[in-house]
Amino acid sequence: MDRRLLEILVCPLCKGELIYQKEQRELVCRADRLAYPIRDDIPVMLESEARRISLEEYDALKPRQAPLE
Ligand SMILES: [Zn+2]
């Protein structure tokens, strides 16, 4: 997936940043605990298509790495 695209994408609900889950092919919003699917390399940024993630999945999430200073 295009990194630049990834960087400009935000959660449509809270406008927060998303975490790219490569294995699951999903973009996750931690604030809303929703995972948006990526289909054919195209993120589907619709709440109706998103999956609610479990607490276990939430705990396993790592925030996007902060840029080195
Ligand atoms: Zn959100």
N, CA, C, O and the ligand as a Tripos MOL2 file, in Angstrom:
@<TRIPOS>MOLECULE
protein
  277   275    70     0     0
PROTEIN
NO_CHARGES

@<TRIPOS>ATOM
      1 N           0.8270   -1.2010    0.0000 N.3       1 MET1
      2 CA          0.0000    0.0000    0.0000 C.3       1 MET1
      3 C           0.8680    1.2600    0.0000 C.2       1 MET1
      4 O           1.9480    1.2830    0.5900 O.2       1 MET1
      5 N           0.4000    2.2610   -0.6420 N.am      2 ASP2
      6 CA          1.1270    3.5220   -0.7960 C.3       2 ASP2
      7 C           1.2910    4.2260    0.5540 C.2       2 ASP2
      8 O           0.3040    4.5610    1.2100 O.2       2 ASP2
      9 N           2.5210    4.4430    0.9540 N.am      3 ARG3
     10 CA          2.7860    5.0690    2.2480 C.3       3 ARG3
     11 C           2.2460    6.4850    2.3180 C.2       3 ARG3
     12 O           1.7510    6.9260    3.3550 O.2       3 ARG3
     13 N           2.3460    7.1840    1.2060 N.am      4 ARG4
     14 CA          1.8710    8.5750    1.2210 C.3       4 ARG4
     15 C           0.3720    8.6220    1.4440 C.2       4 ARG4
     16 O          -0.1480    9.4780    2.1600 O.2       4 ARG4
     17 N          -0.3010    7.6850    0.8160 N.am      5 LEU5
     18 CA         -1.7550    7.5950    0.9810 C.3       5 LEU5
     19 C          -2.0710    7.2960    2.4420 C.2       5 LEU5
     20 O          -2.9850    7.8690    3.0340 O.2       5 LEU5
     21 N          -1.2980    6.3940    2.9940 N.am      6 LEU6
     22 CA         -1.4770    5.9980    4.3830 C.3       6 LEU6
     23 C          -1.3630    7.1860    5.3210 C.2       6 LEU6
     24 O          -2.1010    7.2990    6.2990 O.2       6 LEU6
     25 N          -0.4260    8.0670    5.0070 N.am      7 GLU7
     26 CA         -0.1610    9.1880    5.8950 C.3       7 GLU7
     27 C          -1.2700   10.2380    5.8830 C.2       7 GLU7
     28 O          -1.4600   10.9560    6.8650 O.2       7 GLU7
     29 N          -1.9910   10.3240    4.7880 N.am      8 ILE8
     30 CA         -3.0380   11.3500    4.7390 C.3       8 ILE8
     31 C          -4.3940   10.8100    5.1810 C.2       8 ILE8
     32 O          -5.3350   11.5720    5.4050 O.2       8 ILE8
     33 N          -4.4830    9.4890    5.3040 N.am      9 LEU9
     34 CA         -5.7620    8.9170    5.7060 C.3       9 LEU9
     35 C          -6.0020    9.1050    7.2030 C.2       9 LEU9
     36 O          -5.1080    8.9010    8.0240 O.2       9 LEU9
     37 N          -7.2090    9.4930    7.5280 N.am     10 VAL10
     38 CA         -7.6000    9.5890    8.9290 C.3      10 VAL10
     39 C          -8.9350    8.8710    9.0980 C.2      10 VAL10
     40 O          -9.6270    8.5600    8.1280 O.2      10 VAL10
     41 N          -9.2650    8.6230   10.3350 N.am     11 CYS11
     42 CA        -10.5430    8.0010   10.6240 C.3      11 CYS11
     43 C         -11.6740    8.9560   10.2410 C.2      11 CYS11
     44 O         -11.6520   10.1270   10.6200 O.2      11 CYS11
     45 N         -12.6560    8.4640    9.4940 N.am     12 PRO12
     46 CA        -13.7590    9.3530    9.0700 C.3      12 PRO12
     47 C         -14.6390    9.7940   10.2400 C.2      12 PRO12
     48 O         -15.3730   10.7760   10.1330 O.2      12 PRO12
     49 N         -14.5640    9.0750   11.3430 N.am     13 LEU13
     50 CA        -15.4120    9.4260   12.4890 C.3      13 LEU13
     51 C         -14.7530   10.4580   13.3950 C.2      13 LEU13
     52 O         -15.3430   11.4920   13.7060 O.2      13 LEU13
     53 N         -13.5240   10.1680   13.8160 N.am     14 CYS14
     54 CA        -12.8890   11.0410   14.8000 C.3      14 CYS14
     55 C         -11.7290   11.8360   14.2110 C.2      14 CYS14
     56 O         -11.1130   12.6460   14.9040 O.2      14 CYS14
     57 N         -11.4340   11.6080   12.9450 N.am     15 LYS15
     58 CA        -10.3240   12.2920   12.2610 C.3      15 LYS15
     59 C          -8.9710   11.9770   12.9060 C.2      15 LYS15
     60 O          -7.9910   12.7010   12.7300 O.2      15 LYS15
     61 N          -8.9510   10.8970   13.6400 N.am     16 GLY16
     62 CA         -7.7100   10.4860   14.2840 C.3      16 GLY16
     63 C          -6.8440    9.6680   13.3450 C.2      16 GLY16
     64 O          -7.2700    9.2890   12.2540 O.2      16 GLY16
     65 N          -5.6230    9.4010   13.7850 N.am     17 GLU17
     66 CA         -4.7150    8.6450   12.9280 C.3      17 GLU17
     67 C          -5.0620    7.1570   12.9470 C.2      17 GLU17
     68 O          -5.6610    6.6410   13.8900 O.2      17 GLU17
     69 N          -4.6650    6.5040   11.8840 N.am     18 LEU18
     70 CA         -4.9790    5.0890   11.7150 C.3      18 LEU18
     71 C          -3.7060    4.2640   11.7740 C.2      18 LEU18
     72 O          -2.6270    4.7270   11.4060 O.2      18 LEU18
     73 N          -3.8530    3.0580   12.2340 N.am     19 ILE19
     74 CA         -2.7150    2.1500   12.3120 C.3      19 ILE19
     75 C          -2.8900    1.0770   11.2360 C.2      19 ILE19
     76 O          -3.9030    0.3790   11.1840 O.2      19 ILE19
     77 N          -1.8900    0.9690   10.3960 N.am     20 TYR20
     78 CA         -1.9440   -0.0030    9.3080 C.3      20 TYR20
     79 C          -1.5620   -1.3730    9.8350 C.2      20 TYR20
     80 O          -0.4490   -1.5790   10.3190 O.2      20 TYR20
     81 N          -2.4860   -2.2950    9.7370 N.am     21 GLN21
     82 CA         -2.2330   -3.6730   10.1380 C.3      21 GLN21
     83 C          -2.0080   -4.4920    8.8750 C.2      21 GLN21
     84 O          -2.9500   -4.9050    8.1990 O.2      21 GLN21
     85 N          -0.7600   -4.7080    8.5860 N.am     22 LYS22
     86 CA         -0.3870   -5.3100    7.3220 C.3      22 LYS22
     87 C          -0.9580   -6.7220    7.1470 C.2      22 LYS22
     88 O          -1.5170   -7.0560    6.1020 O.2      22 LYS22
     89 N          -0.8060   -7.5350    8.1840 N.am     23 GLU23
     90 CA         -1.2420   -8.9300    8.0750 C.3      23 GLU23
     91 C          -2.7480   -9.0220    7.8380 C.2      23 GLU23
     92 O          -3.2230   -9.8080    7.0190 O.2      23 GLU23
     93 N          -3.4830   -8.1950    8.5820 N.am     24 GLN24
     94 CA         -4.9500   -8.2540    8.4700 C.3      24 GLN24
     95 C          -5.4800   -7.4410    7.3010 C.2      24 GLN24
     96 O          -6.6580   -7.5370    6.9570 O.2      24 GLN24
     97 N          -4.6090   -6.6350    6.6850 N.am     25 ARG25
     98 CA         -5.0330   -5.7200    5.6310 C.3      25 ARG25
     99 C          -6.1850   -4.8450    6.1290 C.2      25 ARG25
    100 O          -7.2730   -4.7990    5.5550 O.2      25 ARG25
    101 N          -5.8820   -4.1620    7.2200 N.am     26 GLU26
    102 CA         -6.8830   -3.2770    7.7990 C.3      26 GLU26
    103 C          -6.2150   -1.9990    8.2930 C.2      26 GLU26
    104 O          -5.0160   -1.9670    8.5670 O.2      26 GLU26
    105 N          -7.0100   -0.9680    8.3950 N.am     27 LEU27
    106 CA         -6.5680    0.2700    9.0200 C.3      27 LEU27
    107 C          -7.3850    0.4360   10.2950 C.2      27 LEU27
    108 O          -8.6150    0.4370   10.2600 O.2      27 LEU27
    109 N          -6.6930    0.5750   11.4140 N.am     28 VAL28
    110 CA         -7.3670    0.5540   12.6970 C.3      28 VAL28
    111 C          -7.3680    1.9290   13.3460 C.2      28 VAL28
    112 O          -6.3400    2.6050   13.4080 O.2      28 VAL28
    113 N          -8.5360    2.3290   13.8250 N.am     29 CYS29
    114 CA         -8.6520    3.5290   14.6490 C.3      29 CYS29
    115 C          -8.7310    3.0770   16.0950 C.2      29 CYS29
    116 O          -9.6360    2.3340   16.4750 O.2      29 CYS29
    117 N          -7.7830    3.5260   16.8930 N.am     30 ARG30
    118 CA         -7.7650    3.1000   18.2940 C.3      30 ARG30
    119 C          -8.8850    3.7740   19.0790 C.2      30 ARG30
    120 O          -9.4910    3.1600   19.9580 O.2      30 ARG30
    121 N          -9.1550    5.0250   18.7640 N.am     31 ALA31
    122 CA        -10.1530    5.7720   19.5210 C.3      31 ALA31
    123 C         -11.5390    5.1410   19.3870 C.2      31 ALA31
    124 O         -12.2890    5.0550   20.3600 O.2      31 ALA31
    125 N         -11.8670    4.7060   18.1790 N.am     32 ASP32
    126 CA        -13.1890    4.1320   17.9270 C.3      32 ASP32
    127 C         -13.1850    2.6080   17.9820 C.2      32 ASP32
    128 O         -14.2350    1.9690   17.9170 O.2      32 ASP32
    129 N         -11.9870    2.0360   18.1020 N.am     33 ARG33
    130 CA        -11.8310    0.5750   18.0850 C.3      33 ARG33
    131 C         -12.4970   -0.0320   16.8520 C.2      33 ARG33
    132 O         -13.2300   -1.0170   16.9330 O.2      33 ARG33
    133 N         -12.2160    0.5900   15.7120 N.am     34 LEU34
    134 CA        -12.7540    0.0920   14.4590 C.3      34 LEU34
    135 C         -11.6140   -0.2300   13.5040 C.2      34 LEU34
    136 O         -10.5890    0.4510   13.4760 O.2      34 LEU34
    137 N         -11.8180   -1.2790   12.7280 N.am     35 ALA35
    138 CA        -10.8380   -1.6520   11.7150 C.3      35 ALA35
    139 C         -11.4880   -1.5200   10.3440 C.2      35 ALA35
    140 O         -12.4950   -2.1610   10.0450 O.2      35 ALA35
    141 N         -10.8820   -0.6730    9.5230 N.am     36 TYR36
    142 CA        -11.4000   -0.4630    8.1710 C.3      36 TYR36
    143 C         -10.6760   -1.4040    7.2110 C.2      36 TYR36
    144 O          -9.4480   -1.4790    7.2300 O.2      36 TYR36
    145 N         -11.4120   -2.1080    6.3890 N.am     37 PRO37
    146 CA        -10.7710   -3.0730    5.4860 C.3      37 PRO37
    147 C         -10.0460   -2.3960    4.3280 C.2      37 PRO37
    148 O         -10.4050   -1.2980    3.9020 O.2      37 PRO37
    149 N          -9.0140   -3.0810    3.8300 N.am     38 ILE38
    150 CA         -8.3340   -2.6320    2.6150 C.3      38 ILE38
    151 C          -8.6120   -3.6780    1.5480 C.2      38 ILE38
    152 O          -8.1970   -4.8310    1.6680 O.2      38 ILE38
    153 N          -9.3070   -3.2680    0.5200 N.am     39 ARG39
    154 CA         -9.6780   -4.2100   -0.5360 C.3      39 ARG39
    155 C          -8.9910   -3.8230   -1.8330 C.2      39 ARG39
    156 O          -9.1310   -2.7010   -2.3210 O.2      39 ARG39
    157 N          -8.2410   -4.7820   -2.3850 N.am     40 ASP40
    158 CA         -7.4870   -4.5040   -3.6130 C.3      40 ASP40
    159 C          -6.6540   -3.2360   -3.4760 C.2      40 ASP40
    160 O          -6.5900   -2.4100   -4.3860 O.2      40 ASP40
    161 N          -6.0100   -3.1040   -2.3020 N.am     41 ASP41
    162 CA         -5.1390   -1.9520   -2.0260 C.3      41 ASP41
    163 C          -5.8920   -0.6380   -1.8610 C.2      41 ASP41
    164 O          -5.2840    0.4320   -1.8210 O.2      41 ASP41
    165 N          -7.1850   -0.7190   -1.7680 N.am     42 ILE42
    166 CA         -7.9710    0.5070   -1.5870 C.3      42 ILE42
    167 C          -8.6430    0.4690   -0.2180 C.2      42 ILE42
    168 O          -9.4640   -0.4080    0.0550 O.2      42 ILE42
    169 N          -8.2920    1.4200    0.6380 N.am     43 PRO43
    170 CA         -8.9200    1.4460    1.9630 C.3      43 PRO43
    171 C         -10.3940    1.8200    1.8510 C.2      43 PRO43
    172 O         -10.7610    2.7720    1.1620 O.2      43 PRO43
    173 N         -11.2210    1.0580    2.5360 N.am     44 VAL44
    174 CA        -12.6580    1.3310    2.5310 C.3      44 VAL44
    175 C         -12.9890    2.0860    3.8140 C.2      44 VAL44
    176 O         -13.1870    1.4900    4.8730 O.2      44 VAL44
    177 N         -13.0460    3.4050    3.6930 N.am     45 MET45
    178 CA        -13.2010    4.2470    4.8770 C.3      45 MET45
    179 C         -14.6730    4.5090    5.1660 C.2      45 MET45
    180 O         -15.1300    5.6520    5.1530 O.2      45 MET45
    181 N         -15.3910    3.4490    5.4220 N.am     46 LEU46
    182 CA        -16.8120    3.5660    5.7240 C.3      46 LEU46
    183 C         -17.0920    2.8650    7.0470 C.2      46 LEU46
    184 O         -16.6760    1.7290    7.2710 O.2      46 LEU46
    185 N         -17.8060    3.5690    7.9110 N.am     47 GLU47
    186 CA        -18.1270    2.9810    9.2060 C.3      47 GLU47
    187 C         -18.9300    1.6980    9.0200 C.2      47 GLU47
    188 O         -18.7650    0.7450    9.7810 O.2      47 GLU47
    189 N         -19.7930    1.6720    8.0160 N.am     48 SER48
    190 CA        -20.6380    0.5040    7.7960 C.3      48 SER48
    191 C         -19.8400   -0.7160    7.3700 C.2      48 SER48
    192 O         -20.3060   -1.8450    7.5220 O.2      48 SER48
    193 N         -18.6340   -0.5010    6.8340 N.am     49 GLU49
    194 CA        -17.7840   -1.6030    6.4020 C.3      49 GLU49
    195 C         -16.7650   -1.9880    7.4600 C.2      49 GLU49
    196 O         -16.1080   -3.0250    7.3610 O.2      49 GLU49
    197 N         -16.6420   -1.1450    8.4690 N.am     50 ALA50
    198 CA        -15.6010   -1.3740    9.4690 C.3      50 ALA50
    199 C         -16.0050   -2.4800   10.4360 C.2      50 ALA50
    200 O         -17.1820   -2.7740   10.6440 O.2      50 ALA50
    201 N         -14.9780   -3.0690   11.0080 N.am     51 ARG51
    202 CA        -15.1540   -4.1630   11.9610 C.3      51 ARG51
    203 C         -14.7500   -3.6470   13.3430 C.2      51 ARG51
    204 O         -13.7400   -2.9580   13.4850 O.2      51 ARG51
    205 N         -15.5350   -3.9800   14.3410 N.am     52 ARG52
    206 CA        -15.1590   -3.5840   15.6990 C.3      52 ARG52
    207 C         -14.1200   -4.5640   16.2240 C.2      52 ARG52
    208 O         -14.3320   -5.7770   16.2010 O.2      52 ARG52
    209 N         -13.0200   -4.0440   16.6880 N.am     53 ILE53
    210 CA        -11.9650   -4.9400   17.1400 C.3      53 ILE53
    211 C         -12.1610   -5.3010   18.6110 C.2      53 ILE53
    212 O         -12.7390   -4.5410   19.3880 O.2      53 ILE53
    213 N         -11.6700   -6.4660   18.9620 N.am     54 SER54
    214 CA        -11.7970   -6.9400   20.3410 C.3      54 SER54
    215 C         -10.7930   -6.2260   21.2350 C.2      54 SER54
    216 O          -9.8530   -5.5910   20.7550 O.2      54 SER54
    217 N         -11.0030   -6.3390   22.5310 N.am     55 LEU55
    218 CA        -10.0840   -5.7250   23.4830 C.3      55 LEU55
    219 C          -8.6860   -6.3230   23.3670 C.2      55 LEU55
    220 O          -7.6850   -5.6250   23.5300 O.2      55 LEU55
    221 N          -8.6290   -7.6220   23.0830 N.am     56 GLU56
    222 CA         -7.3320   -8.2840   22.9240 C.3      56 GLU56
    223 C          -6.5830   -7.6670   21.7460 C.2      56 GLU56
    224 O          -5.3870   -7.3850   21.8260 O.2      56 GLU56
    225 N          -7.3050   -7.4650   20.6650 N.am     57 GLU57
    226 CA         -6.6770   -6.8600   19.4880 C.3      57 GLU57
    227 C          -6.2440   -5.4310   19.7920 C.2      57 GLU57
    228 O          -5.1730   -4.9850   19.3810 O.2      57 GLU57
    229 N          -7.0960   -4.7320   20.5160 N.am     58 TYR58
    230 CA         -6.8030   -3.3530   20.8670 C.3      58 TYR58
    231 C          -5.5050   -3.2780   21.6760 C.2      58 TYR58
    232 O          -4.6400   -2.4410   21.4160 O.2      58 TYR58
    233 N          -5.3920   -4.1730   22.6600 N.am     59 ASP59
    234 CA         -4.2030   -4.1760   23.5160 C.3      59 ASP59
    235 C          -2.9390   -4.4820   22.7210 C.2      59 ASP59
    236 O          -1.8500   -4.0180   23.0580 O.2      59 ASP59
    237 N          -3.1010   -5.2660   21.6690 N.am     60 ALA60
    238 CA         -1.9350   -5.6680   20.8870 C.3      60 ALA60
    239 C          -1.4790   -4.5730   19.9250 C.2      60 ALA60
    240 O          -0.3930   -4.6510   19.3510 O.2      60 ALA60
    241 N          -2.3150   -3.5610   19.7590 N.am     61 LEU61
    242 CA         -1.9810   -2.5050   18.8100 C.3      61 LEU61
    243 C          -0.8170   -1.6600   19.2940 C.2      61 LEU61
    244 O          -0.7120   -1.3120   20.4700 O.2      61 LEU61
    245 N           0.0200   -1.3540   18.3800 N.am     62 LYS62
    246 CA          1.1060   -0.4310   18.7120 C.3      62 LYS62
    247 C           0.8360    0.8900   18.0000 C.2      62 LYS62
    248 O           0.5080    0.9110   16.8130 O.2      62 LYS62
    249 N           0.9770    1.9770   18.7260 N.am     63 PRO63
    250 CA          0.8000    3.2620   18.0570 C.3      63 PRO63
    251 C           1.8470    3.4640   16.9730 C.2      63 PRO63
    252 O           2.9450    2.9120   17.0350 O.2      63 PRO63
    253 N           1.4980    4.2370   16.0170 N.am     64 ARG64
    254 CA          2.4370    4.5190   14.9190 C.3      64 ARG64
    255 C           3.7240    5.0900   15.4950 C.2      64 ARG64
    256 O           3.7120    5.9480   16.3780 O.2      64 ARG64
    257 N           4.8050    4.5980   14.9790 N.am     65 GLN65
    258 CA          6.0940    5.0160   15.5100 C.3      65 GLN65
    259 C           6.3130    6.5090   15.2970 C.2      65 GLN65
    260 O           6.0940    7.0400   14.2080 O.2      65 GLN65
    261 N           6.7440    7.1600   16.3440 N.am     66 ALA66
    262 CA          7.0320    8.5820   16.2350 C.3      66 ALA66
    263 C           8.3060    8.7740   15.4380 C.2      66 ALA66
    264 O           9.2420    7.9810   15.5430 O.2      66 ALA66
    265 N           8.3370    9.8240   14.6450 N.am     67 PRO67
    266 CA          9.5710   10.0740   13.8660 C.3      67 PRO67
    267 C          10.7460   10.3520   14.7920 C.2      67 PRO67
    268 O          10.5910   10.9510   15.8560 O.2      67 PRO67
    269 N          11.8990    9.9140   14.3750 N.am     68 LEU68
    270 CA         13.1060   10.1430   15.1740 C.3      68 LEU68
    271 C          13.4580   11.6200   15.1710 C.2      68 LEU68
    272 O          13.3410   12.3050   14.1560 O.2      68 LEU68
    273 N          13.8820   12.0830   16.3100 N.am     69 GLU69
    274 CA         14.2430   13.4980   16.3890 C.3      69 GLU69
    275 C          15.7400   13.6950   16.2390 C.2      69 GLU69
    276 O          16.2210   14.8270   16.2810 O.2      69 GLU69
    277 ZN        -11.7920    7.0960   14.8400 Zn       70 ZN70
@<TRIPOS>BOND
     1     1     2 1
     2     2     3 1
     3     3     4 2
     4     3     5 am
     5     5     6 1
     6     6     7 1
     7     7     8 2
     8     7     9 am
     9     9    10 1
    10    10    11 1
    11    11    12 2
    12    11    13 am
    13    13    14 1
    14    14    15 1
    15    15    16 2
    16    15    17 am
    17    17    18 1
    18    18    19 1
    19    19    20 2
    20    19    21 am
    21    21    22 1
    22    22    23 1
    23    23    24 2
    24    23    25 am
    25    25    26 1
    26    26    27 1
    27    27    28 2
    28    27    29 am
    29    29    30 1
    30    30    31 1
    31    31    32 2
    32    31    33 am
    33    33    34 1
    34    34    35 1
    35    35    36 2
    36    35    37 am
    37    37    38 1
    38    38    39 1
    39    39    40 2
    40    39    41 am
    41    41    42 1
    42    42    43 1
    43    43    44 2
    44    43    45 am
    45    45    46 1
    46    46    47 1
    47    47    48 2
    48    47    49 am
    49    49    50 1
    50    50    51 1
    51    51    52 2
    52    51    53 am
    53    53    54 1
    54    54    55 1
    55    55    56 2
    56    55    57 am
    57    57    58 1
    58    58    59 1
    59    59    60 2
    60    59    61 am
    61    61    62 1
    62    62    63 1
    63    63    64 2
    64    63    65 am
    65    65    66 1
    66    66    67 1
    67    67    68 2
    68    67    69 am
    69    69    70 1
    70    70    71 1
    71    71    72 2
    72    71    73 am
    73    73    74 1
    74    74    75 1
    75    75    76 2
    76    75    77 am
    77    77    78 1
    78    78    79 1
    79    79    80 2
    80    79    81 am
    81    81    82 1
    82    82    83 1
    83    83    84 2
    84    83    85 am
    85    85    86 1
    86    86    87 1
    87    87    88 2
    88    87    89 am
    89    89    90 1
    90    90    91 1
    91    91    92 2
    92    91    93 am
    93    93    94 1
    94    94    95 1
    95    95    96 2
    96    95    97 am
    97    97    98 1
    98    98    99 1
    99    99   100 2
   100    99   101 am
   101   101   102 1
   102   102   103 1
   103   103   104 2
   104   103   105 am
   105   105   106 1
   106   106   107 1
   107   107   108 2
   108   107   109 am
   109   109   110 1
   110   110   111 1
   111   111   112 2
   112   111   113 am
   113   113   114 1
   114   114   115 1
   115   115   116 2
   116   115   117 am
   117   117   118 1
   118   118   119 1
   119   119   120 2
   120   119   121 am
   121   121   122 1
   122   122   123 1
   123   123   124 2
   124   123   125 am
   125   125   126 1
   126   126   127 1
   127   127   128 2
   128   127   129 am
   129   129   130 1
   130   130   131 1
   131   131   132 2
   132   131   133 am
   133   133   134 1
   134   134   135 1
   135   135   136 2
   136   135   137 am
   137   137   138 1
   138   138   139 1
   139   139   140 2
   140   139   141 am
   141   141   142 1
   142   142   143 1
   143   143   144 2
   144   143   145 am
   145   145   146 1
   146   146   147 1
   147   147   148 2
   148   147   149 am
   149   149   150 1
   150   150   151 1
   151   151   152 2
   152   151   153 am
   153   153   154 1
   154   154   155 1
   155   155   156 2
   156   155   157 am
   157   157   158 1
   158   158   159 1
   159   159   160 2
   160   159   161 am
   161   161   162 1
   162   162   163 1
   163   163   164 2
   164   163   165 am
   165   165   166 1
   166   166   167 1
   167   167   168 2
   168   167   169 am
   169   169   170 1
   170   170   171 1
   171   171   172 2
   172   171   173 am
   173   173   174 1
   174   174   175 1
   175   175   176 2
   176   175   177 am
   177   177   178 1
   178   178   179 1
   179   179   180 2
   180   179   181 am
   181   181   182 1
   182   182   183 1
   183   183   184 2
   184   183   185 am
   185   185   186 1
   186   186   187 1
   187   187   188 2
   188   187   189 am
   189   189   190 1
   190   190   191 1
   191   191   192 2
   192   191   193 am
   193   193   194 1
   194   194   195 1
   195   195   196 2
   196   195   197 am
   197   197   198 1
   198   198   199 1
   199   199   200 2
   200   199   201 am
   201   201   202 1
   202   202   203 1
   203   203   204 2
   204   203   205 am
   205   205   206 1
   206   206   207 1
   207   207   208 2
   208   207   209 am
   209   209   210 1
   210   210   211 1
   211   211   212 2
   212   211   213 am
   213   213   214 1
   214   214   215 1
   215   215   216 2
   216   215   217 am
   217   217   218 1
   218   218   219 1
   219   219   220 2
   220   219   221 am
   221   221   222 1
   222   222   223 1
   223   223   224 2
   224   223   225 am
   225   225   226 1
   226   226   227 1
   227   227   228 2
   228   227   229 am
   229   229   230 1
   230   230   231 1
   231   231   232 2
   232   231   233 am
   233   233   234 1
   234   234   235 1
   235   235   236 2
   236   235   237 am
   237   237   238 1
   238   238   239 1
   239   239   240 2
   240   239   241 am
   241   241   242 1
   242   242   243 1
   243   243   244 2
   244   243   245 am
   245   245   246 1
   246   246   247 1
   247   247   248 2
   248   247   249 am
   249   249   250 1
   250   250   251 1
   251   251   252 2
   252   251   253 am
   253   253   254 1
   254   254   255 1
   255   255   256 2
   256   255   257 am
   257   257   258 1
   258   258   259 1
   259   259   260 2
   260   259   261 am
   261   261   262 1
   262   262   263 1
   263   263   264 2
   264   263   265 am
   265   265   266 1
   266   266   267 1
   267   267   268 2
   268   267   269 am
   269   269   270 1
   270   270   271 1
   271   271   272 2
   272   271   273 am
   273   273   274 1
   274   274   275 1
   275   275   276 2
@<TRIPOS>SUBSTRUCTURE
     1 MET1         2 RESIDUE 1 A MET
     2 ASP2         6 RESIDUE 1 A ASP
     3 ARG3        10 RESIDUE 1 A ARG
     4 ARG4        14 RESIDUE 1 A ARG
     5 LEU5        18 RESIDUE 1 A LEU
     6 LEU6        22 RESIDUE 1 A LEU
     7 GLU7        26 RESIDUE 1 A GLU
     8 ILE8        30 RESIDUE 1 A ILE
     9 LEU9        34 RESIDUE 1 A LEU
    10 VAL10       38 RESIDUE 1 A VAL
    11 CYS11       42 RESIDUE 1 A CYS
    12 PRO12       46 RESIDUE 1 A PRO
    13 LEU13       50 RESIDUE 1 A LEU
    14 CYS14       54 RESIDUE 1 A CYS
    15 LYS15       58 RESIDUE 1 A LYS
    16 GLY16       62 RESIDUE 1 A GLY
    17 GLU17       66 RESIDUE 1 A GLU
    18 LEU18       70 RESIDUE 1 A LEU
    19 ILE19       74 RESIDUE 1 A ILE
    20 TYR20       78 RESIDUE 1 A TYR
    21 GLN21       82 RESIDUE 1 A GLN
    22 LYS22       86 RESIDUE 1 A LYS
    23 GLU23       90 RESIDUE 1 A GLU
    24 GLN24       94 RESIDUE 1 A GLN
    25 ARG25       98 RESIDUE 1 A ARG
    26 GLU26      102 RESIDUE 1 A GLU
    27 LEU27      106 RESIDUE 1 A LEU
    28 VAL28      110 RESIDUE 1 A VAL
    29 CYS29      114 RESIDUE 1 A CYS
    30 ARG30      118 RESIDUE 1 A ARG
    31 ALA31      122 RESIDUE 1 A ALA
    32 ASP32      126 RESIDUE 1 A ASP
    33 ARG33      130 RESIDUE 1 A ARG
    34 LEU34      134 RESIDUE 1 A LEU
    35 ALA35      138 RESIDUE 1 A ALA
    36 TYR36      142 RESIDUE 1 A TYR
    37 PRO37      146 RESIDUE 1 A PRO
    38 ILE38      150 RESIDUE 1 A ILE
    39 ARG39      154 RESIDUE 1 A ARG
    40 ASP40      158 RESIDUE 1 A ASP
    41 ASP41      162 RESIDUE 1 A ASP
    42 ILE42      166 RESIDUE 1 A ILE
    43 PRO43      170 RESIDUE 1 A PRO
    44 VAL44      174 RESIDUE 1 A VAL
    45 MET45      178 RESIDUE 1 A MET
    46 LEU46      182 RESIDUE 1 A LEU
    47 GLU47      186 RESIDUE 1 A GLU
    48 SER48      190 RESIDUE 1 A SER
    49 GLU49      194 RESIDUE 1 A GLU
    50 ALA50      198 RESIDUE 1 A ALA
    51 ARG51      202 RESIDUE 1 A ARG
    52 ARG52      206 RESIDUE 1 A ARG
    53 ILE53      210 RESIDUE 1 A ILE
    54 SER54      214 RESIDUE 1 A SER
    55 LEU55      218 RESIDUE 1 A LEU
    56 GLU56      222 RESIDUE 1 A GLU
    57 GLU57      226 RESIDUE 1 A GLU
    58 TYR58      230 RESIDUE 1 A TYR
    59 ASP59      234 RESIDUE 1 A ASP
    60 ALA60      238 RESIDUE 1 A ALA
    61 LEU61      242 RESIDUE 1 A LEU
    62 LYS62      246 RESIDUE 1 A LYS
    63 PRO63      250 RESIDUE 1 A PRO
    64 ARG64      254 RESIDUE 1 A ARG
    65 GLN65      258 RESIDUE 1 A GLN
    66 ALA66      262 RESIDUE 1 A ALA
    67 PRO67      266 RESIDUE 1 A PRO
    68 LEU68      270 RESIDUE 1 A LEU
    69 GLU69      274 RESIDUE 1 A GLU
    70 ZN70       277 GROUP 0 **** ****
